[in-house]
Every structure is written in structure tokens, then in C-alpha cells.
Amino acid sequence: MYIPRNMMMNELIQQQQFIAQFGFALLISEDLQITHLPLCLVADEGRYGTLYGHVAKANPHWKVLNNAVVKAVFNGPHSYISPSWYANGPAVPTWNYAAVHSKGRASLLDEAGLIHSIHLLVSQYEPALLANQELMPLDYQQKLASAIVGFKIEIDHIEGKHKLGQHKSTADQQGTAAGLARSQHPDAKALLAYMRQTGLGLGQ
């Protein structure tokens, strides 16, 4: 990923928090197969953390994953930016966004590891489900597990990018934030919320 110095997301904890917040990823293998799926990060496992996930057994992607180098791409909020929002011209349209790329070696999980990885994912998004034996009884989980394949990715490289207009002048940043605030598009609203969360691109 091309990352100018002034757009780097430098801190590992920030990159890991990004993955935890925006966990729906693109999993890309060396043969360019791509699967869209949620991944769960265990931040303190390995040097940069370990990702856990699963795919349908009917998805042939899993057959190339064991001991393979793969990349997982996590996309955050993004939106069109109009040049009319800037304080001064000339200017052109652009697109602002945030993203994290991670790379590592994948390995397939046994049944116990698969169940554990499912529990990690459910714990992140709806932990109360794990105690709901009526909705998710263990024997039902084990039955469904026969139709999926679990894997983990030990991350050995990670990089993040914040292209949020933070390199623009204070007036241009403020104009962009105001333009996003006026927009009714959900992408614009999500991007502005993320800018407020990070404090970047607001001209403050």
C-alpha cells in the first residue's frame, strides 16, 4: 500500500484497534483468490497479533491456505471529497479513507481450534450468545462446524493509512468537515464520525 509519510498510521496499538473496530476483511492469497469475511484479532498472540477466521467448506479458497502467505485488508470509513468544500482553489475531487493491511502465514485449525475461533468472533460482536444454549447449543455448533474450515494468520507485517485530509490547510480541513456534515450520504457521515474519533482532518 502506498503510504506517504504524513498519512502513516504508525502505532501498532492503533492498527490493532482499527482491526478490532473494522473487522470485516478481504482475505487475499498468493493465487489472487479473495474472500470477504470477518476476522478476529488476538492482539497479544505473536509479534503483531494473530487473526482467526473461517470459510465455508464449499469455498475452495481454504484449500490453498495451509502454510500459505496471505494478506488481509481492513477498510474503514471512506467518502468522496468535493473541491468546492476547500477554502481556496484550484482543487480537484478526491476520496478520503482509512485502511490497514496485514500479511502473515496462514494455517488451518483442527475442530477444537475452529470452535475456539468461532467463540472469539461471537465474543467480539455478541458475547451473550455464548451463554444462550437455546439459540446456540454446543451440539448445534459442532454440527455446523462440519461445514466450515477454520484458520489463523500469524501477522508478520502490518501497515495502516489515514488519508483524512490532515495534510491540507486548516481552512481546507474545516471546509471538508463542514461539507461532510452537510452531506446526507451515509459514507460521508461515517467518515466524519471517524475523523472526530481520531481527531484528524478537522482543522482543529
N, C-alpha and C positions, 0 to 999 in steps of 0.2 A: 504494500500500500504506500502510495506517495504521501509523505507527511512533511510539509515544511516545518522548520524548527519552531515557528511561533504558533503552530497548531498541534504540537505533540501533547498527548495525554501521558505524562511521564511516570507517574507513580503507580506501582503495582497494585496497591490497595484501591486506587481509583479505577483501574482497569477491571479488577475483580468485582468491585461494587457495580460497575456498569454491566458486567455479565449477569450478576445476580438480578439486576433490575430489568434487563432486556435479554432474557434467556432463550428466546426463540431464534434459532440459528440456521445458517446454511452450512451443512457438512459437505466438504469437497474432498474427494480422494484423488490420487495421482492420475487415474484414468478419466478424470473430469466427470465422474458420476456425482450428482448433487442431490441431497435430501434436505427438505425443510423439516425441522424438528426442534423440540425443546431440549436443552441440555442443562444439567445441574452441576454447579461448580463446588467442589470441596477445596476451599482456599488454602488450607494448611496441609494438604497432601501433595508432596513433591515440591520442587523448587518454585514453580509458578502456580501450582494448583492442578487438580485433576478434574476433568469433565466426565460426567456419566450420562448415558442416554440409551435409547433402544429404538429399533426399527422393526417394522413388520417382517416376519419371516418370508412373506411373499415378495418383499422388496429385495432384489438381487444385490443391492449395494452392500449388504453385510458380508457377502462372500469375498469381498476384496479388502475388508477392514482389518483382519487379524494381522498384527505386526506391520501395519502399513502406516506411512506418514500421511497425515490428513490435516486439513485446515478447517477451522470453524470460524465463521464470520457472524458477528453480532451487530445488528443495525439498531441504532437508537432513532429518536425523532429526526425528521428531515422536512424541509419545506422550500418552495420557490421563494426567492427574494427579488422584489421588484426594484429596479434602479430609481424609480420615482420616489422611493422612500428615503433616499440619501439626501443629505443637506446640499450637496454640490455635484455638478456634472463635470465632464461627461462620465457616464457609467453604463454598465451593461447588466442584464439579468444574471443571477447566479442561483446556486442551490446550496443551502447550508445543512449540515448534518453532523452526527457523531457516530463513530463506529469503533469496534475493537476486533482485531484479527488475532487468532491464536493458532499455533501449529504444534503438533506433537505426534507421538506414536500411539496408535490405537491397538487395543487388544480386546478379544471377546470375553464375555463373562460366563461363568457357569450359572446354574439355576439359582443358587443361593446369592450370588453376586447380582443377578438380574433382579431378584425380588428386593434386594437391598437398594439397588439403583432406583427402582420404582418408588420405594418408600422415601428416598431422598427427594425425588421430584414432587411427590404428593405433599411431603412435609413443607416444602418451599411454598406451594401455592394454596393448599387447603389441608393443613395438618389434622383438623378434626375428622377427616375422612378415615384416617388410620384406625381410629377407635370405633368407627361405625361398622360393626360386624354384620348388620342387616344389609347395608348397601355394598360393602366391600369385604365379604367374608374371605378368610385366608384360602379356603379350598377353591373359591371362585378366582382369586388372584392367580393361584397356581395353575388353574385350568387355562386362563387366558395367557399365562406366561409361555405356554407351549406354542403360541402363535407369534411370538416376538423374539428378537435376539438382542441381548444387552451387550454394551461395550463401554470401555472407558478410554480416555485420551489423557496421557500424561503430558502436560504442556511443557514444551522446551523453548518456546519463543512466543512472545506476546507483544502487541503494539496497539496503541489507541490514537484516535484522531478527533480533535474538536475543531471543526470548521464552522464556527458560530459567529463570524464577523468580528472577532475580538481584535483583529489587526486593522480594522477600519478606524477612522477618526471618531472621537467621542460623539460628535453631532450625527455622523452616519449611523453609528450604533444605536443611538437614541431613536433616530428615524426608523430604523429597521424594526426595533422593538415596538414602536408605535404602529407601524404597518402590520406587523404580525398580530397585534392586539385588535386591530380593526377587522382583520380577515375572519370570515366565517368558516374557512376550511379547517377541518379537524387536524390536518398535518401542521398548519400554522399554529394552532392553539397548543398542540403537543410540543412543538419546538420551543415556543416561548416559555412554556412551563419548565422545560429542561434548562433553558438559558437562565431562568430565575433560580432554579435549583443549584446550578453550578456557579452562578454569578458572572458568566462570560457573555460578552456581546451586548451588554445592556447600556454601555456608556456611563457607568457609574464610578 
